Amino acid sequence: MFEVAEYIGIIAFAMSGFFVAVRSKLDFLGVLISVFLTSFGGGILRDIIVDKTPYTFIHNTPAIVVFTLMLLLIAFRFHTKQSVENKPWFILSDSIGLVSFSITGALIALESGLNLTGVLALSFITAVGGGIVRDIIINEVPFVFKTGFYGTVSLLVGTLLYLLNLFEMMTFYPTLVVFVFGVGLRVIAYYKKWSVPLI
């Protein structure tokens, strides 16, 4: 389950990082850094917290997949399309990345024997950590701080997985249900413009 969710998240967030970089008019190196930070940043932070060698530092496939995807996006001239970030397929892709990484963060936390606080922290950091670092580098307010139900979905997914583990129901199908629920909630929240109340 971990590897499936990890690669789904990597691919989905590589696309997210690509379009954010293009919108910010970065050069090729800037796009490459944005793509890699968004894809791997959260996972690297997650693994360092639990004292593991980051997954992307001991497996070559993630970097190959991300670099190949970036070249394909450039080859098919996706960088010339306008308002791609608001297209339904992109919203779905970004939602899939968010939930996939939330799941991998929660799984690693549970594997490491962390409590609910640890599960929520790792779920959240894995899902949004890379995006936060990317946005800070390109001098933007991090996306998660502006879109109310983005980080909230990650915390809900982490909570549900913690409960599944608590009741010894952590198998493929319950986890799949959580995945579908999380993606559906994020997409609905986006189009319904749900948000956490401002202070």
C-alpha positions as CSV (number, residue, x, y, z in Angstrom):
1,M,0.0,0.0,0.0
2,F,2.8,2.4,0.9
3,E,4.6,2.1,-2.5
4,V,1.4,2.5,-4.5
5,A,0.3,5.6,-2.6
6,E,3.9,7.0,-2.7
7,Y,4.2,6.8,-6.5
8,I,0.7,8.1,-7.1
9,G,1.5,11.1,-4.9
10,I,4.9,11.6,-6.5
11,I,3.4,11.7,-10.0
12,A,0.4,13.9,-9.0
13,F,2.6,16.4,-7.1
14,A,5.2,16.5,-9.9
15,M,2.5,18.0,-12.1
16,S,1.5,20.4,-9.4
17,G,5.0,21.6,-9.0
18,F,5.4,22.0,-12.8
19,F,2.4,24.2,-13.2
20,V,3.2,26.4,-10.2
21,A,6.7,26.9,-11.6
22,V,5.4,27.8,-15.1
23,R,2.9,30.2,-13.6
24,S,5.8,31.9,-11.7
25,K,7.8,32.1,-15.0
26,L,10.8,30.1,-13.7
27,D,13.5,28.9,-16.0
28,F,14.3,25.2,-16.7
29,L,16.4,24.9,-13.5
30,G,13.7,26.6,-11.5
31,V,11.0,24.3,-12.9
32,L,13.2,21.3,-12.1
33,I,13.7,22.4,-8.5
34,S,10.0,23.2,-8.1
35,V,9.0,19.8,-9.4
36,F,11.4,17.9,-7.3
37,L,10.6,19.8,-4.1
38,T,6.9,19.3,-4.5
39,S,7.3,15.6,-5.3
40,F,9.9,14.7,-2.7
41,G,10.0,17.4,-0.1
42,G,7.2,16.1,2.2
43,G,8.4,12.5,1.9
44,I,12.0,13.5,2.8
45,L,10.8,15.4,5.9
46,R,8.6,12.5,6.9
47,D,11.5,10.0,6.7
48,I,14.0,12.3,8.5
49,I,11.5,12.7,11.4
50,V,11.2,9.0,12.0
51,D,15.0,8.5,11.5
52,K,14.9,6.7,8.2
53,T,16.9,7.2,5.1
54,P,14.5,9.1,2.7
55,Y,12.8,6.7,0.3
56,T,13.9,8.8,-2.7
57,F,17.6,8.7,-1.6
58,I,17.8,4.8,-1.9
59,H,15.5,4.2,-4.9
60,N,16.2,5.6,-8.4
61,T,12.7,5.1,-9.8
62,P,11.1,8.1,-8.2
63,A,13.6,10.6,-9.7
64,I,13.4,8.9,-13.1
65,V,9.6,9.0,-13.1
66,V,9.5,12.7,-12.1
67,F,12.2,13.8,-14.6
68,T,10.5,11.9,-17.4
69,L,7.1,13.3,-16.6
70,M,8.5,16.8,-16.6
71,L,10.1,16.3,-20.0
72,L,6.8,14.9,-21.3
73,L,4.9,18.0,-20.0
74,I,7.4,20.2,-21.8
75,A,7.3,18.1,-25.0
76,F,3.5,18.3,-25.2
77,R,3.7,22.0,-24.5
78,F,1.6,22.0,-21.3
79,H,3.7,25.0,-20.2
80,T,2.1,27.1,-22.9
81,K,-1.5,26.4,-21.8
82,Q,-3.2,29.0,-19.7
83,S,-5.1,28.5,-16.4
84,V,-4.2,24.8,-16.3
85,E,-4.3,24.9,-12.5
86,N,-8.1,25.5,-12.6
87,K,-8.9,22.6,-15.0
88,P,-10.9,19.7,-13.5
89,W,-8.3,17.1,-14.3
90,F,-5.6,19.1,-12.5
91,I,-7.7,19.7,-9.4
92,L,-8.3,15.9,-9.4
93,S,-4.6,15.2,-9.8
94,D,-3.6,17.5,-7.0
95,S,-6.3,16.1,-4.7
96,I,-5.0,12.6,-5.5
97,G,-1.5,13.7,-4.6
98,L,-2.6,15.3,-1.3
99,V,-4.5,12.2,-0.2
100,S,-1.8,9.7,-1.4
101,F,0.9,11.5,0.6
102,S,-1.4,11.9,3.6
103,I,-1.7,8.1,3.6
104,T,2.0,7.4,3.2
105,G,2.7,9.8,6.1
106,A,0.2,8.0,8.3
107,L,1.4,4.6,7.4
108,I,5.0,5.4,8.2
109,A,3.9,7.0,11.5
110,L,1.9,3.9,12.5
111,E,4.8,1.6,11.5
112,S,7.0,3.7,13.8
113,G,4.6,3.3,16.7
114,L,3.6,6.9,16.9
115,N,0.5,8.1,18.7
116,L,-2.4,10.1,17.2
117,T,-0.4,13.4,17.3
118,G,2.5,11.8,15.5
119,V,0.2,10.2,12.9
120,L,-1.5,13.6,12.2
121,A,1.8,15.4,12.1
122,L,3.4,13.0,9.6
123,S,0.3,12.8,7.5
124,F,0.2,16.6,7.2
125,I,3.9,17.2,6.7
126,T,4.1,14.5,4.0
127,A,1.2,15.9,2.2
128,V,2.0,19.6,2.3
129,G,5.7,19.9,3.3
130,G,7.1,19.9,-0.2
131,G,4.6,22.5,-1.4
132,I,5.3,24.8,1.6
133,V,9.1,24.7,0.9
134,R,8.5,25.3,-2.8
135,D,6.2,28.3,-2.2
136,I,8.6,29.9,0.3
137,I,11.4,29.6,-2.2
138,I,9.4,31.3,-5.0
139,N,8.3,34.0,-2.5
140,E,4.6,33.0,-2.2
141,V,2.3,32.5,0.7
142,P,2.1,28.7,1.0
143,F,-0.9,27.3,-0.8
144,V,-2.1,25.3,2.2
145,F,-2.4,28.5,4.2
146,K,-4.8,30.0,1.7
147,T,-7.0,27.1,0.8
148,G,-9.0,26.1,3.9
149,F,-9.9,22.5,3.2
150,Y,-6.5,21.5,1.8
151,G,-4.6,20.7,5.0
152,T,-7.9,19.8,6.7
153,V,-8.4,16.8,4.4
154,S,-4.9,15.6,5.2
155,L,-5.7,15.7,8.9
156,L,-9.0,13.8,8.4
157,V,-7.2,11.1,6.4
158,G,-4.6,10.7,9.1
159,T,-7.3,10.4,11.8
160,L,-9.3,7.8,9.8
161,L,-6.2,5.7,9.3
162,Y,-5.3,5.9,13.0
163,L,-8.8,4.7,13.9
164,L,-8.5,1.8,11.3
165,N,-5.3,0.8,12.9
166,L,-6.7,1.1,16.4
167,F,-9.5,-1.3,15.5
168,E,-7.2,-3.6,13.5
169,M,-8.9,-2.9,10.2
170,M,-5.9,-1.6,8.4
171,T,-6.3,-3.6,5.2
172,F,-6.3,-2.7,1.5
173,Y,-10.1,-2.1,1.0
174,P,-10.7,0.1,4.1
175,T,-7.6,2.1,3.1
176,L,-9.0,2.4,-0.4
177,V,-12.3,3.7,1.0
178,V,-10.4,6.4,3.0
179,F,-8.5,7.3,-0.2
180,V,-11.7,7.7,-2.3
181,F,-13.3,9.6,0.6
182,G,-10.4,12.0,0.9
183,V,-10.1,12.7,-2.8
184,G,-13.9,13.2,-3.1
185,L,-14.0,15.6,-0.1
186,R,-11.1,17.7,-1.5
187,V,-12.7,18.0,-4.9
188,I,-16.1,18.8,-3.5
189,A,-14.6,21.4,-1.1
190,Y,-12.8,23.0,-4.0
191,Y,-15.8,23.5,-6.1
192,K,-18.1,24.3,-3.2
193,K,-15.4,26.8,-2.0
194,W,-15.5,25.4,1.5
195,S,-12.9,26.9,3.8
196,V,-11.8,27.1,7.4
197,P,-13.1,30.4,9.0
198,L,-10.6,33.3,8.9
199,I,-9.4,34.8,12.2
